[in-house]
Amino acid sequence: MSTRKEEFRQTIESNGLIDTLTRILTSLYEEPERPEKPLEFLMQELGAKSHEKLTKENKDLQQKVKALKKEIKNLKSKISKCGGNEEDSDEKENEKENEKEKKENEKEESENENEEEKENEEEN
């Protein structure tokens, strides 16, 4: 065996890759029914999150950000009501925030549409 191949073998062995792959392939072999998508099975066994899970997590976090932005907006309006003289600057700031939020929503909708198109293309 060449020196390069031996170094490679030692590297993957010392980092536990051989043991991990052996364990995963053994679990695949021991499955009562073969998975439709073996690659996804391997990724799942390695602890990788699927695209669908990441997409759902992303959407959940985006909704949380929206809710927090609304809460900030409401708190700022309450502060401006208590402060009195600061209403004009707060109103302008609220308008800017509303415009920014509207642009972000439009961008998010566009990204979601593009993502759905890609998923549909992958399925076909």
N, CA, C and O atoms as CSV, one atom per row, in Angstrom:
chain,resi,resn,atom,element,x,y,z
A,1,MET,N,N,0.854,-1.178,0.000
A,1,MET,CA,C,0.000,0.000,0.000
A,1,MET,C,C,0.896,1.236,0.000
A,1,MET,O,O,1.915,1.264,0.691
A,2,SER,N,N,0.525,2.247,-0.766
A,2,SER,CA,C,1.347,3.443,-0.846
A,2,SER,C,C,1.277,4.224,0.462
A,2,SER,O,O,0.359,4.060,1.265
A,3,THR,N,N,2.258,5.060,0.642
A,3,THR,CA,C,2.340,5.867,1.856
A,3,THR,C,C,1.130,6.791,1.982
A,3,THR,O,O,0.579,6.966,3.069
A,4,ARG,N,N,0.734,7.369,0.874
A,4,ARG,CA,C,-0.401,8.298,0.878
A,4,ARG,C,C,-1.686,7.589,1.309
A,4,ARG,O,O,-2.447,8.122,2.116
A,5,LYS,N,N,-1.929,6.400,0.778
A,5,LYS,CA,C,-3.124,5.637,1.140
A,5,LYS,C,C,-3.080,5.245,2.610
A,5,LYS,O,O,-4.094,5.288,3.306
A,6,GLU,N,N,-1.902,4.865,3.070
A,6,GLU,CA,C,-1.753,4.468,4.470
A,6,GLU,C,C,-2.016,5.651,5.398
A,6,GLU,O,O,-2.671,5.493,6.429
A,7,GLU,N,N,-1.512,6.835,5.045
A,7,GLU,CA,C,-1.758,8.034,5.850
A,7,GLU,C,C,-3.253,8.357,5.903
A,7,GLU,O,O,-3.788,8.711,6.954
A,8,PHE,N,N,-3.912,8.229,4.760
A,8,PHE,CA,C,-5.348,8.486,4.696
A,8,PHE,C,C,-6.109,7.507,5.594
A,8,PHE,O,O,-6.983,7.907,6.363
A,9,ARG,N,N,-5.768,6.229,5.486
A,9,ARG,CA,C,-6.419,5.208,6.304
A,9,ARG,C,C,-6.218,5.496,7.786
A,9,ARG,O,O,-7.159,5.392,8.573
A,10,GLN,N,N,-5.004,5.855,8.170
A,10,GLN,CA,C,-4.719,6.155,9.572
A,10,GLN,C,C,-5.493,7.380,10.051
A,10,GLN,O,O,-5.963,7.424,11.188
A,11,THR,N,N,-5.619,8.372,9.175
A,11,THR,CA,C,-6.355,9.588,9.539
A,11,THR,C,C,-7.819,9.291,9.797
A,11,THR,O,O,-8.365,9.713,10.817
A,12,ILE,N,N,-8.466,8.569,8.884
A,12,ILE,CA,C,-9.897,8.295,9.085
A,12,ILE,C,C,-10.120,7.330,10.243
A,12,ILE,O,O,-11.151,7.380,10.914
A,13,GLU,N,N,-9.158,6.461,10.469
A,13,GLU,CA,C,-9.286,5.533,11.595
A,13,GLU,C,C,-9.096,6.274,12.914
A,13,GLU,O,O,-9.855,6.053,13.857
A,14,SER,N,N,-8.104,7.140,12.995
A,14,SER,CA,C,-7.828,7.847,14.252
A,14,SER,C,C,-8.927,8.852,14.598
A,14,SER,O,O,-9.119,9.183,15.768
A,15,ASN,N,N,-9.646,9.337,13.590
A,15,ASN,CA,C,-10.729,10.286,13.847
A,15,ASN,C,C,-12.080,9.609,14.057
A,15,ASN,O,O,-13.093,10.290,14.215
A,16,GLY,N,N,-12.106,8.296,14.061
A,16,GLY,CA,C,-13.322,7.551,14.366
A,16,GLY,C,C,-14.288,7.407,13.203
A,16,GLY,O,O,-15.418,6.955,13.385
A,17,LEU,N,N,-13.852,7.786,12.012
A,17,LEU,CA,C,-14.747,7.710,10.863
A,17,LEU,C,C,-15.089,6.276,10.492
A,17,LEU,O,O,-16.235,5.981,10.154
A,18,ILE,N,N,-14.128,5.401,10.550
A,18,ILE,CA,C,-14.376,3.995,10.198
A,18,ILE,C,C,-15.402,3.384,11.153
A,18,ILE,O,O,-16.334,2.705,10.721
A,19,ASP,N,N,-15.226,3.627,12.445
A,19,ASP,CA,C,-16.172,3.091,13.430
A,19,ASP,C,C,-17.580,3.661,13.222
A,19,ASP,O,O,-18.569,2.933,13.298
A,20,THR,N,N,-17.656,4.957,12.962
A,20,THR,CA,C,-18.952,5.599,12.756
A,20,THR,C,C,-19.646,5.047,11.519
A,20,THR,O,O,-20.826,4.702,11.573
A,21,LEU,N,N,-18.932,4.962,10.417
A,21,LEU,CA,C,-19.519,4.436,9.186
A,21,LEU,C,C,-19.933,2.976,9.357
A,21,LEU,O,O,-20.979,2.564,8.856
A,22,THR,N,N,-19.126,2.203,10.056
A,22,THR,CA,C,-19.466,0.803,10.303
A,22,THR,C,C,-20.750,0.701,11.117
A,22,THR,O,O,-21.626,-0.107,10.809
A,23,ARG,N,N,-20.858,1.524,12.156
A,23,ARG,CA,C,-22.063,1.528,12.995
A,23,ARG,C,C,-23.297,1.901,12.175
A,23,ARG,O,O,-24.339,1.255,12.291
A,24,ILE,N,N,-23.183,2.944,11.345
A,24,ILE,CA,C,-24.325,3.403,10.557
A,24,ILE,C,C,-24.719,2.359,9.508
A,24,ILE,O,O,-25.902,2.064,9.335
A,25,LEU,N,N,-23.735,1.809,8.819
A,25,LEU,CA,C,-24.046,0.804,7.800
A,25,LEU,C,C,-24.635,-0.451,8.422
A,25,LEU,O,O,-25.490,-1.101,7.821
A,26,THR,N,N,-24.182,-0.796,9.622
A,26,THR,CA,C,-24.751,-1.946,10.332
A,26,THR,C,C,-26.207,-1.676,10.685
A,26,THR,O,O,-27.061,-2.549,10.531
A,27,SER,N,N,-26.489,-0.453,11.165
A,27,SER,CA,C,-27.883,-0.135,11.505
A,27,SER,C,C,-28.753,-0.124,10.255
A,27,SER,O,O,-29.921,-0.505,10.321
A,28,LEU,N,N,-28.209,0.303,9.121
A,28,LEU,CA,C,-28.949,0.261,7.866
A,28,LEU,C,C,-29.236,-1.184,7.469
A,28,LEU,O,O,-30.337,-1.504,7.021
A,29,TYR,N,N,-28.254,-2.044,7.633
A,29,TYR,CA,C,-28.408,-3.458,7.301
A,29,TYR,C,C,-29.458,-4.120,8.189
A,29,TYR,O,O,-30.216,-4.978,7.736
A,30,GLU,N,N,-29.495,-3.711,9.459
A,30,GLU,CA,C,-30.408,-4.323,10.419
A,30,GLU,C,C,-31.828,-3.766,10.353
A,30,GLU,O,O,-32.718,-4.287,11.024
A,31,GLU,N,N,-32.057,-2.732,9.571
A,31,GLU,CA,C,-33.407,-2.192,9.406
A,31,GLU,C,C,-34.306,-3.275,8.810
A,31,GLU,O,O,-33.913,-3.934,7.848
A,32,PRO,N,N,-35.504,-3.470,9.363
A,32,PRO,CA,C,-36.398,-4.502,8.831
A,32,PRO,C,C,-36.822,-4.209,7.385
A,32,PRO,O,O,-36.948,-5.119,6.565
A,33,GLU,N,N,-37.035,-2.934,7.096
A,33,GLU,CA,C,-37.378,-2.537,5.730
A,33,GLU,C,C,-36.351,-1.518,5.269
A,33,GLU,O,O,-35.951,-0.633,6.025
A,34,ARG,N,N,-35.937,-1.652,4.041
A,34,ARG,CA,C,-34.939,-0.726,3.498
A,34,ARG,C,C,-35.570,0.652,3.310
A,34,ARG,O,O,-36.669,0.767,2.767
A,35,PRO,N,N,-34.882,1.683,3.756
A,35,PRO,CA,C,-35.425,3.040,3.569
A,35,PRO,C,C,-35.474,3.398,2.085
A,35,PRO,O,O,-34.644,2.957,1.289
A,36,GLU,N,N,-36.474,4.211,1.738
A,36,GLU,CA,C,-36.602,4.649,0.346
A,36,GLU,C,C,-35.423,5.521,-0.064
A,36,GLU,O,O,-34.968,5.478,-1.207
A,37,LYS,N,N,-34.940,6.307,0.883
A,37,LYS,CA,C,-33.835,7.220,0.610
A,37,LYS,C,C,-32.679,6.908,1.571
A,37,LYS,O,O,-32.588,7.501,2.646
A,38,PRO,N,N,-31.806,5.986,1.184
A,38,PRO,CA,C,-30.720,5.585,2.071
A,38,PRO,C,C,-29.791,6.737,2.455
A,38,PRO,O,O,-29.278,6.768,3.573
A,39,LEU,N,N,-29.571,7.679,1.542
A,39,LEU,CA,C,-28.698,8.802,1.848
A,39,LEU,C,C,-29.274,9.637,2.982
A,39,LEU,O,O,-28.541,10.076,3.868
A,40,GLU,N,N,-30.585,9.859,2.960
A,40,GLU,CA,C,-31.228,10.596,4.048
A,40,GLU,C,C,-31.110,9.824,5.361
A,40,GLU,O,O,-30.925,10.418,6.424
A,41,PHE,N,N,-31.219,8.500,5.280
A,41,PHE,CA,C,-31.053,7.665,6.467
A,41,PHE,C,C,-29.655,7.873,7.053
A,41,PHE,O,O,-29.505,8.050,8.262
A,42,LEU,N,N,-28.643,7.850,6.197
A,42,LEU,CA,C,-27.266,8.041,6.658
A,42,LEU,C,C,-27.082,9.420,7.281
A,42,LEU,O,O,-26.445,9.560,8.325
A,43,MET,N,N,-27.638,10.423,6.639
A,43,MET,CA,C,-27.514,11.785,7.170
A,43,MET,C,C,-28.206,11.902,8.524
A,43,MET,O,O,-27.704,12.554,9.439
A,44,GLN,N,N,-29.362,11.263,8.634
A,44,GLN,CA,C,-30.102,11.289,9.889
A,44,GLN,C,C,-29.290,10.603,10.996
A,44,GLN,O,O,-29.233,11.081,12.129
A,45,GLU,N,N,-28.675,9.491,10.647
A,45,GLU,CA,C,-27.857,8.769,11.630
A,45,GLU,C,C,-26.632,9.581,12.050
A,45,GLU,O,O,-26.150,9.458,13.176
A,46,LEU,N,N,-26.140,10.404,11.139
A,46,LEU,CA,C,-24.990,11.257,11.456
A,46,LEU,C,C,-25.402,12.489,12.257
A,46,LEU,O,O,-24.555,13.215,12.777
A,47,GLY,N,N,-26.715,12.718,12.351
A,47,GLY,CA,C,-27.211,13.845,13.135
A,47,GLY,C,C,-27.461,15.092,12.319
A,47,GLY,O,O,-27.676,16.165,12.884
A,48,ALA,N,N,-27.439,14.979,11.007
A,48,ALA,CA,C,-27.716,16.136,10.163
A,48,ALA,C,C,-29.209,16.409,10.146
A,48,ALA,O,O,-30.020,15.483,10.156
A,49,LYS,N,N,-29.566,17.685,10.119
A,49,LYS,CA,C,-30.964,18.056,10.029
A,49,LYS,C,C,-31.370,18.075,8.571
A,49,LYS,O,O,-30.590,18.455,7.698
A,50,SER,N,N,-32.582,17.667,8.324
A,50,SER,CA,C,-33.070,17.658,6.951
A,50,SER,C,C,-33.421,19.077,6.509
A,50,SER,O,O,-33.602,19.978,7.329
A,51,HIS,N,N,-33.510,19.246,5.215
A,51,HIS,CA,C,-33.853,20.546,4.645
A,51,HIS,C,C,-35.220,21.009,5.150
A,51,HIS,O,O,-35.411,22.188,5.449
A,52,GLU,N,N,-36.166,20.076,5.243
A,52,GLU,CA,C,-37.504,20.422,5.694
A,52,GLU,C,C,-37.479,20.938,7.133
A,52,GLU,O,O,-38.150,21.918,7.455
A,53,LYS,N,N,-36.709,20.279,7.991
A,53,LYS,CA,C,-36.626,20.712,9.384
A,53,LYS,C,C,-36.004,22.093,9.489
A,53,LYS,O,O,-36.465,22.935,10.259
A,54,LEU,N,N,-34.949,22.322,8.706
A,54,LEU,CA,C,-34.296,23.629,8.737
A,54,LEU,C,C,-35.225,24.718,8.209
A,54,LEU,O,O,-35.241,25.830,8.735
A,55,THR,N,N,-36.001,24.400,7.169
A,55,THR,CA,C,-36.940,25.367,6.610
A,55,THR,C,C,-38.013,25.719,7.640
A,55,THR,O,O,-38.356,26.888,7.814
A,56,LYS,N,N,-38.537,24.703,8.319
A,56,LYS,CA,C,-39.565,24.942,9.344
A,56,LYS,C,C,-38.986,25.768,10.493
A,56,LYS,O,O,-39.629,26.701,10.974
A,57,GLU,N,N,-37.783,25.428,10.928
A,57,GLU,CA,C,-37.144,26.166,12.006
A,57,GLU,C,C,-36.933,27.624,11.603
A,57,GLU,O,O,-37.136,28.533,12.408
A,58,ASN,N,N,-36.525,27.840,10.351
A,58,ASN,CA,C,-36.313,29.188,9.851
A,58,ASN,C,C,-37.618,29.983,9.872
A,58,ASN,O,O,-37.641,31.132,10.315
A,59,LYS,N,N,-38.704,29.373,9.395
A,59,LYS,CA,C,-39.997,30.060,9.387
A,59,LYS,C,C,-40.450,30.392,10.805
A,59,LYS,O,O,-40.965,31.481,11.056
A,60,ASP,N,N,-40.259,29.455,11.730
A,60,ASP,CA,C,-40.642,29.694,13.125
A,60,ASP,C,C,-39.865,30.875,13.705
A,60,ASP,O,O,-40.428,31.722,14.399
A,61,LEU,N,N,-38.574,30.918,13.413
A,61,LEU,CA,C,-37.750,32.010,13.924
A,61,LEU,C,C,-38.137,33.344,13.295
A,61,LEU,O,O,-38.116,34.375,13.966
A,62,GLN,N,N,-38.490,33.331,12.015
A,62,GLN,CA,C,-38.931,34.565,11.357
A,62,GLN,C,C,-40.220,35.079,11.987
A,62,GLN,O,O,-40.384,36.286,12.170
A,63,GLN,N,N,-41.134,34.171,12.321
A,63,GLN,CA,C,-42.375,34.578,12.977
A,63,GLN,C,C,-42.088,35.161,14.361
A,63,GLN,O,O,-42.720,36.129,14.786
A,64,LYS,N,N,-41.138,34.564,15.044
A,64,LYS,CA,C,-40.770,35.060,16.367
A,64,LYS,C,C,-40.178,36.466,16.261
A,64,LYS,O,O,-40.472,37.332,17.085
A,65,VAL,N,N,-39.345,36.687,15.247
A,65,VAL,CA,C,-38.757,38.012,15.028
A,65,VAL,C,C,-39.860,39.031,14.768
A,65,VAL,O,O,-39.828,40.132,15.317
A,66,LYS,N,N,-40.841,38.671,13.931
A,66,LYS,CA,C,-41.957,39.580,13.646
A,66,LYS,C,C,-42.702,39.943,14.926
A,66,LYS,O,O,-43.014,41.109,15.169
A,67,ALA,N,N,-42.980,38.927,15.738
A,67,ALA,CA,C,-43.710,39.167,16.980
A,67,ALA,C,C,-42.917,40.086,17.910
A,67,ALA,O,O,-43.485,40.969,18.554
A,68,LEU,N,N,-41.621,39.876,17.973
A,68,LEU,CA,C,-40.786,40.723,18.828
A,68,LEU,C,C,-40.707,42.156,18.300
A,68,LEU,O,O,-40.673,43.109,19.078
A,69,LYS,N,N,-40.678,42.300,16.971
A,69,LYS,CA,C,-40.672,43.649,16.395
A,69,LYS,C,C,-41.961,44.386,16.718
A,69,LYS,O,O,-41.942,45.579,17.019
A,70,LYS,N,N,-43.087,43.671,16.657
A,70,LYS,CA,C,-44.373,44.285,16.999
A,70,LYS,C,C,-44.387,44.703,18.466
A,70,LYS,O,O,-44.885,45.771,18.823
A,71,GLU,N,N,-43.830,43.834,19.304
A,71,GLU,CA,C,-43.777,44.154,20.736
A,71,GLU,C,C,-42.928,45.394,20.972
A,71,GLU,O,O,-43.292,46.256,21.771
A,72,ILE,N,N,-41.807,45.486,20.287
A,72,ILE,CA,C,-40.943,46.669,20.405
A,72,ILE,C,C,-41.699,47.912,19.965
A,72,ILE,O,O,-41.647,48.951,20.622
A,73,LYS,N,N,-42.400,47.793,18.846
A,73,LYS,CA,C,-43.176,48.917,18.318
A,73,LYS,C,C,-44.223,49.367,19.335
A,73,LYS,O,O,-44.379,50.562,19.585
A,74,ASN,N,N,-44.936,48.406,19.916
A,74,ASN,CA,C,-45.957,48.742,20.917
A,74,ASN,C,C,-45.341,49.403,22.144
A,74,ASN,O,O,-45.894,50.367,22.675
A,75,LEU,N,N,-44.215,48.897,22.591
A,75,LEU,CA,C,-43.555,49.478,23.756
A,75,LEU,C,C,-43.064,50.890,23.467
A,75,LEU,O,O,-43.147,51.772,24.322
A,76,LYS,N,N,-42.553,51.097,22.255
A,76,LYS,CA,C,-42.101,52.442,21.885
A,76,LYS,C,C,-43.266,53.420,21.846
A,76,LYS,O,O,-43.137,54.573,22.260
A,77,SER,N,N,-44.405,52.951,21.345
A,77,SER,CA,C,-45.567,53.841,21.300
A,77,SER,C,C,-46.046,54.177,22.710
A,77,SER,O,O,-46.479,55.299,22.971
A,78,LYS,N,N,-45.967,53.208,23.614
A,78,LYS,CA,C,-46.344,53.483,25.008
A,78,LYS,C,C,-45.396,54.494,25.637
A,78,LYS,O,O,-45.816,55.379,26.382
A,79,ILE,N,N,-44.101,54.348,25.323
A,79,ILE,CA,C,-43.103,55.272,25.853
A,79,ILE,C,C,-43.349,56.670,25.309
A,79,ILE,O,O,-43.265,57.654,26.044
A,80,SER,N,N,-43.651,56.754,24.023
A,80,SER,CA,C,-43.870,58.075,23.420
A,80,SER,C,C,-45.112,58.741,24.011
A,80,SER,O,O,-45.143,59.963,24.150
A,81,LYS,N,N,-46.130,57.964,24.361
A,81,LYS,CA,C,-47.331,58.540,24.984
A,81,LYS,C,C,-47.014,59.099,26.364
A,81,LYS,O,O,-47.576,60.113,26.780
A,82,CYS,N,N,-46.113,58.432,27.065
A,82,CYS,CA,C,-45.725,58.901,28.392
A,82,CYS,C,C,-44.804,60.113,28.303
A,82,CYS,O,O,-44.838,60.995,29.161
A,83,GLY,N,N,-43.979,60.148,27.254
A,83,GLY,CA,C,-42.994,61.228,27.107
A,83,GLY,C,C,-43.590,62.513,26.593
A,83,GLY,O,O,-43.097,63.586,26.941
A,84,GLY,N,N,-44.624,62.460,25.783
A,84,GLY,CA,C,-45.284,63.663,25.298
A,84,GLY,C,C,-44.617,64.321,24.119
A,84,GLY,O,O,-45.137,64.211,23.008
A,85,ASN,N,N,-43.491,65.005,24.286
A,85,ASN,CA,C,-42.846,65.800,23.237
A,85,ASN,C,C,-42.142,64.959,22.189
A,85,ASN,O,O,-41.836,65.460,21.108
A,86,GLU,N,N,-41.890,63.752,22.466
A,86,GLU,CA,C,-41.120,62.906,21.562
A,86,GLU,C,C,-42.000,62.227,20.507
A,86,GLU,O,O,-41.505,61.400,19.741
A,87,GLU,N,N,-43.265,62.554,20.456
A,87,GLU,CA,C,-44.202,61.860,19.577
A,87,GLU,C,C,-43.846,61.987,18.109
A,87,GLU,O,O,-43.934,61.013,17.360
A,88,ASP,N,N,-43.439,63.192,17.686
A,88,ASP,CA,C,-43.125,63.391,16.266
A,88,ASP,C,C,-41.989,62.499,15.809
A,88,ASP,O,O,-42.096,61.843,14.773
A,89,SER,N,N,-40.907,62.465,16.562
A,89,SER,CA,C,-39.763,61.640,16.161
A,89,SER,C,C,-40.115,60.159,16.240
A,89,SER,O,O,-39.657,59.367,15.416
A,90,ASP,N,N,-40.920,59.786,17.219
A,90,ASP,CA,C,-41.336,58.390,17.336
A,90,ASP,C,C,-42.238,57.979,16.187
A,90,ASP,O,O,-42.145,56.857,15.688
A,91,GLU,N,N,-43.120,58.896,15.762
A,91,GLU,CA,C,-43.999,58.583,14.636
A,91,GLU,C,C,-43.196,58.363,13.367
A,91,GLU,O,O,-43.472,57.439,12.601
A,92,LYS,N,N,-42.206,59.209,13.147
A,92,LYS,CA,C,-41.346,59.047,11.975
A,92,LYS,C,C,-40.591,57.726,12.054
A,92,LYS,O,O,-40.464,57.008,11.062
A,93,GLU,N,N,-40.099,57.422,13.232
A,93,GLU,CA,C,-39.374,56.153,13.418
A,93,GLU,C,C,-40.299,54.967,13.183
A,93,GLU,O,O,-39.898,53.974,12.575
A,94,ASN,N,N,-41.542,55.067,13.667
A,94,ASN,CA,C,-42.520,53.995,13.444
A,94,ASN,C,C,-42.819,53.820,11.963
A,94,ASN,O,O,-42.944,52.696,11.478
A,95,GLU,N,N,-42.934,54.938,11.245
A,95,GLU,CA,C,-43.174,54.861,9.807
A,95,GLU,C,C,-42.014,54.150,9.103
A,95,GLU,O,O,-42.224,53.296,8.241
A,96,LYS,N,N,-40.799,54.515,9.483
A,96,LYS,CA,C,-39.617,53.868,8.905
A,96,LYS,C,C,-39.617,52.377,9.213
A,96,LYS,O,O,-39.323,51.557,8.343
A,97,GLU,N,N,-39.944,52.031,10.439
A,97,GLU,CA,C,-39.993,50.624,10.831
A,97,GLU,C,C,-41.067,49.878,10.043
A,97,GLU,O,O,-40.858,48.741,9.619
A,98,ASN,N,N,-42.219,50.526,9.848
A,98,ASN,CA,C,-43.293,49.895,9.075
A,98,ASN,C,C,-42.864,49.647,7.637
A,98,ASN,O,O,-43.123,48.581,7.080
A,99,GLU,N,N,-42.203,50.639,7.035
A,99,GLU,CA,C,-41.716,50.471,5.667
A,99,GLU,C,C,-40.681,49.353,5.591
A,99,GLU,O,O,-40.714,48.529,4.678
A,100,LYS,N,N,-39.774,49.331,6.542
A,100,LYS,CA,C,-38.743,48.298,6.581
A,100,LYS,C,C,-39.372,46.917,6.753
A,100,LYS,O,O,-38.976,45.958,6.091
A,101,GLU,N,N,-40.353,46.826,7.646
A,101,GLU,CA,C,-41.030,45.555,7.891
A,101,GLU,C,C,-41.775,45.100,6.636
A,101,GLU,O,O,-41.778,43.913,6.310
A,102,LYS,N,N,-42.409,46.046,5.931
A,102,LYS,CA,C,-43.119,45.716,4.706
A,102,LYS,C,C,-42.157,45.166,3.663
A,102,LYS,O,O,-42.466,44.178,2.999
A,103,LYS,N,N,-40.994,45.794,3.510
A,103,LYS,CA,C,-39.982,45.319,2.558
A,103,LYS,C,C,-39.480,43.935,2.946
A,103,LYS,O,O,-39.303,43.069,2.090
A,104,GLU,N,N,-39.255,43.735,4.230
A,104,GLU,CA,C,-38.797,42.428,4.704
A,104,GLU,C,C,-39.844,41.356,4.430
A,104,GLU,O,O,-39.500,40.243,4.031
A,105,ASN,N,N,-41.115,41.679,4.639
A,105,ASN,CA,C,-42.189,40.721,4.372
A,105,ASN,C,C,-42.247,40.365,2.896
A,105,ASN,O,O,-42.414,39.199,2.537
A,106,GLU,N,N,-42.108,41.383,2.034
A,106,GLU,CA,C,-42.116,41.131,0.598
A,106,GLU,C,C,-40.942,40.249,0.199
A,106,GLU,O,O,-41.092,39.319,-0.593
A,107,LYS,N,N,-39.781,40.547,0.750
A,107,LYS,CA,C,-38.588,39.750,0.455
A,107,LYS,C,C,-38.774,38.315,0.936
A,107,LYS,O,O,-38.432,37.368,0.228
A,108,GLU,N,N,-39.314,38.157,2.135
A,108,GLU,CA,C,-39.544,36.823,2.708
A,108,GLU,C,C,-40.524,36.035,1.847
A,108,GLU,O,O,-40.313,34.849,1.592
A,109,GLU,N,N,-41.597,36.687,1.397
A,109,GLU,CA,C,-42.570,36.012,0.549
A,109,GLU,C,C,-41.937,35.558,-0.757
A,109,GLU,O,O,-42.201,34.457,-1.240
A,110,SER,N,N,-41.103,36.414,-1.317
A,110,SER,CA,C,-40.413,36.069,-2.559
A,110,SER,C,C,-39.477,34.885,-2.347
A,110,SER,O,O,-39.425,33.979,-3.178
A,111,GLU,N,N,-38.741,34.889,-1.243
A,111,GLU,CA,C,-37.834,33.785,-0.934
A,111,GLU,C,C,-38.609,32.492,-0.728
A,111,GLU,O,O,-38.184,31.432,-1.188
A,112,ASN,N,N,-39.738,32.573,-0.042
A,112,ASN,CA,C,-40.560,31.381,0.189
A,112,ASN,C,C,-41.084,30.823,-1.124
A,112,ASN,O,O,-41.116,29.608,-1.319
A,113,GLU,N,N,-41.498,31.718,-2.032
A,113,GLU,CA,C,-41.977,31.267,-3.338
A,113,GLU,C,C,-40.856,30.583,-4.108
A,113,GLU,O,O,-41.068,29.532,-4.714
A,114,ASN,N,N,-39.665,31.175,-4.087
A,114,ASN,CA,C,-38.520,30.576,-4.776
A,114,ASN,C,C,-38.176,29.219,-4.176
A,114,ASN,O,O,-37.856,28.275,-4.898
A,115,GLU,N,N,-38.243,29.129,-2.865
A,115,GLU,CA,C,-37.933,27.871,-2.177
A,115,GLU,C,C,-38.947,26.795,-2.549
A,115,GLU,O,O,-38.581,25.644,-2.787
A,116,GLU,N,N,-40.219,27.171,-2.599
A,116,GLU,CA,C,-41.255,26.213,-2.960
A,116,GLU,C,C,-41.086,25.742,-4.401
A,116,GLU,O,O,-41.302,24.568,-4.702
A,117,GLU,N,N,-40.696,26.663,-5.298
A,117,GLU,CA,C,-40.456,26.285,-6.686
A,117,GLU,C,C,-39.313,25.280,-6.778
A,117,GLU,O,O,-39.399,24.303,-7.522
A,118,LYS,N,N,-38.246,25.520,-6.024
A,118,LYS,CA,C,-37.104,24.599,-6.026
A,118,LYS,C,C,-37.512,23.222,-5.519
A,118,LYS,O,O,-37.136,22.198,-6.089
A,119,GLU,N,N,-38.298,23.216,-4.427
A,119,GLU,CA,C,-38.748,21.937,-3.858
A,119,GLU,C,C,-39.605,21.181,-4.873
A,119,GLU,O,O,-39.474,19.967,-5.030
A,120,ASN,N,N,-40.485,21.917,-5.563
A,120,ASN,CA,C,-41.332,21.277,-6.569
A,120,ASN,C,C,-40.499,20.721,-7.707
A,120,ASN,O,O,-40.793,19.637,-8.212
A,121,GLU,N,N,-39.462,21.443,-8.125
A,121,GLU,CA,C,-38.588,20.969,-9.178
A,121,GLU,C,C,-37.834,19.720,-8.740
A,121,GLU,O,O,-37.657,18.787,-9.523
A,122,GLU,N,N,-37.385,19.705,-7.469
A,122,GLU,CA,C,-36.655,18.541,-6.949
A,122,GLU,C,C,-37.564,17.311,-6.889
A,122,GLU,O,O,-37.122,16.191,-7.149
A,123,GLU,N,N,-38.829,17.528,-6.547
A,123,GLU,CA,C,-39.759,16.418,-6.450
A,123,GLU,C,C,-40.045,15.813,-7.822
A,123,GLU,O,O,-40.260,14.607,-7.942
A,124,ASN,N,N,-40.048,16.652,-8.849
A,124,ASN,CA,C,-40.325,16.175,-10.200
A,124,ASN,C,C,-39.063,15.603,-10.772
A,124,ASN,O,O,-39.058,15.137,-11.911
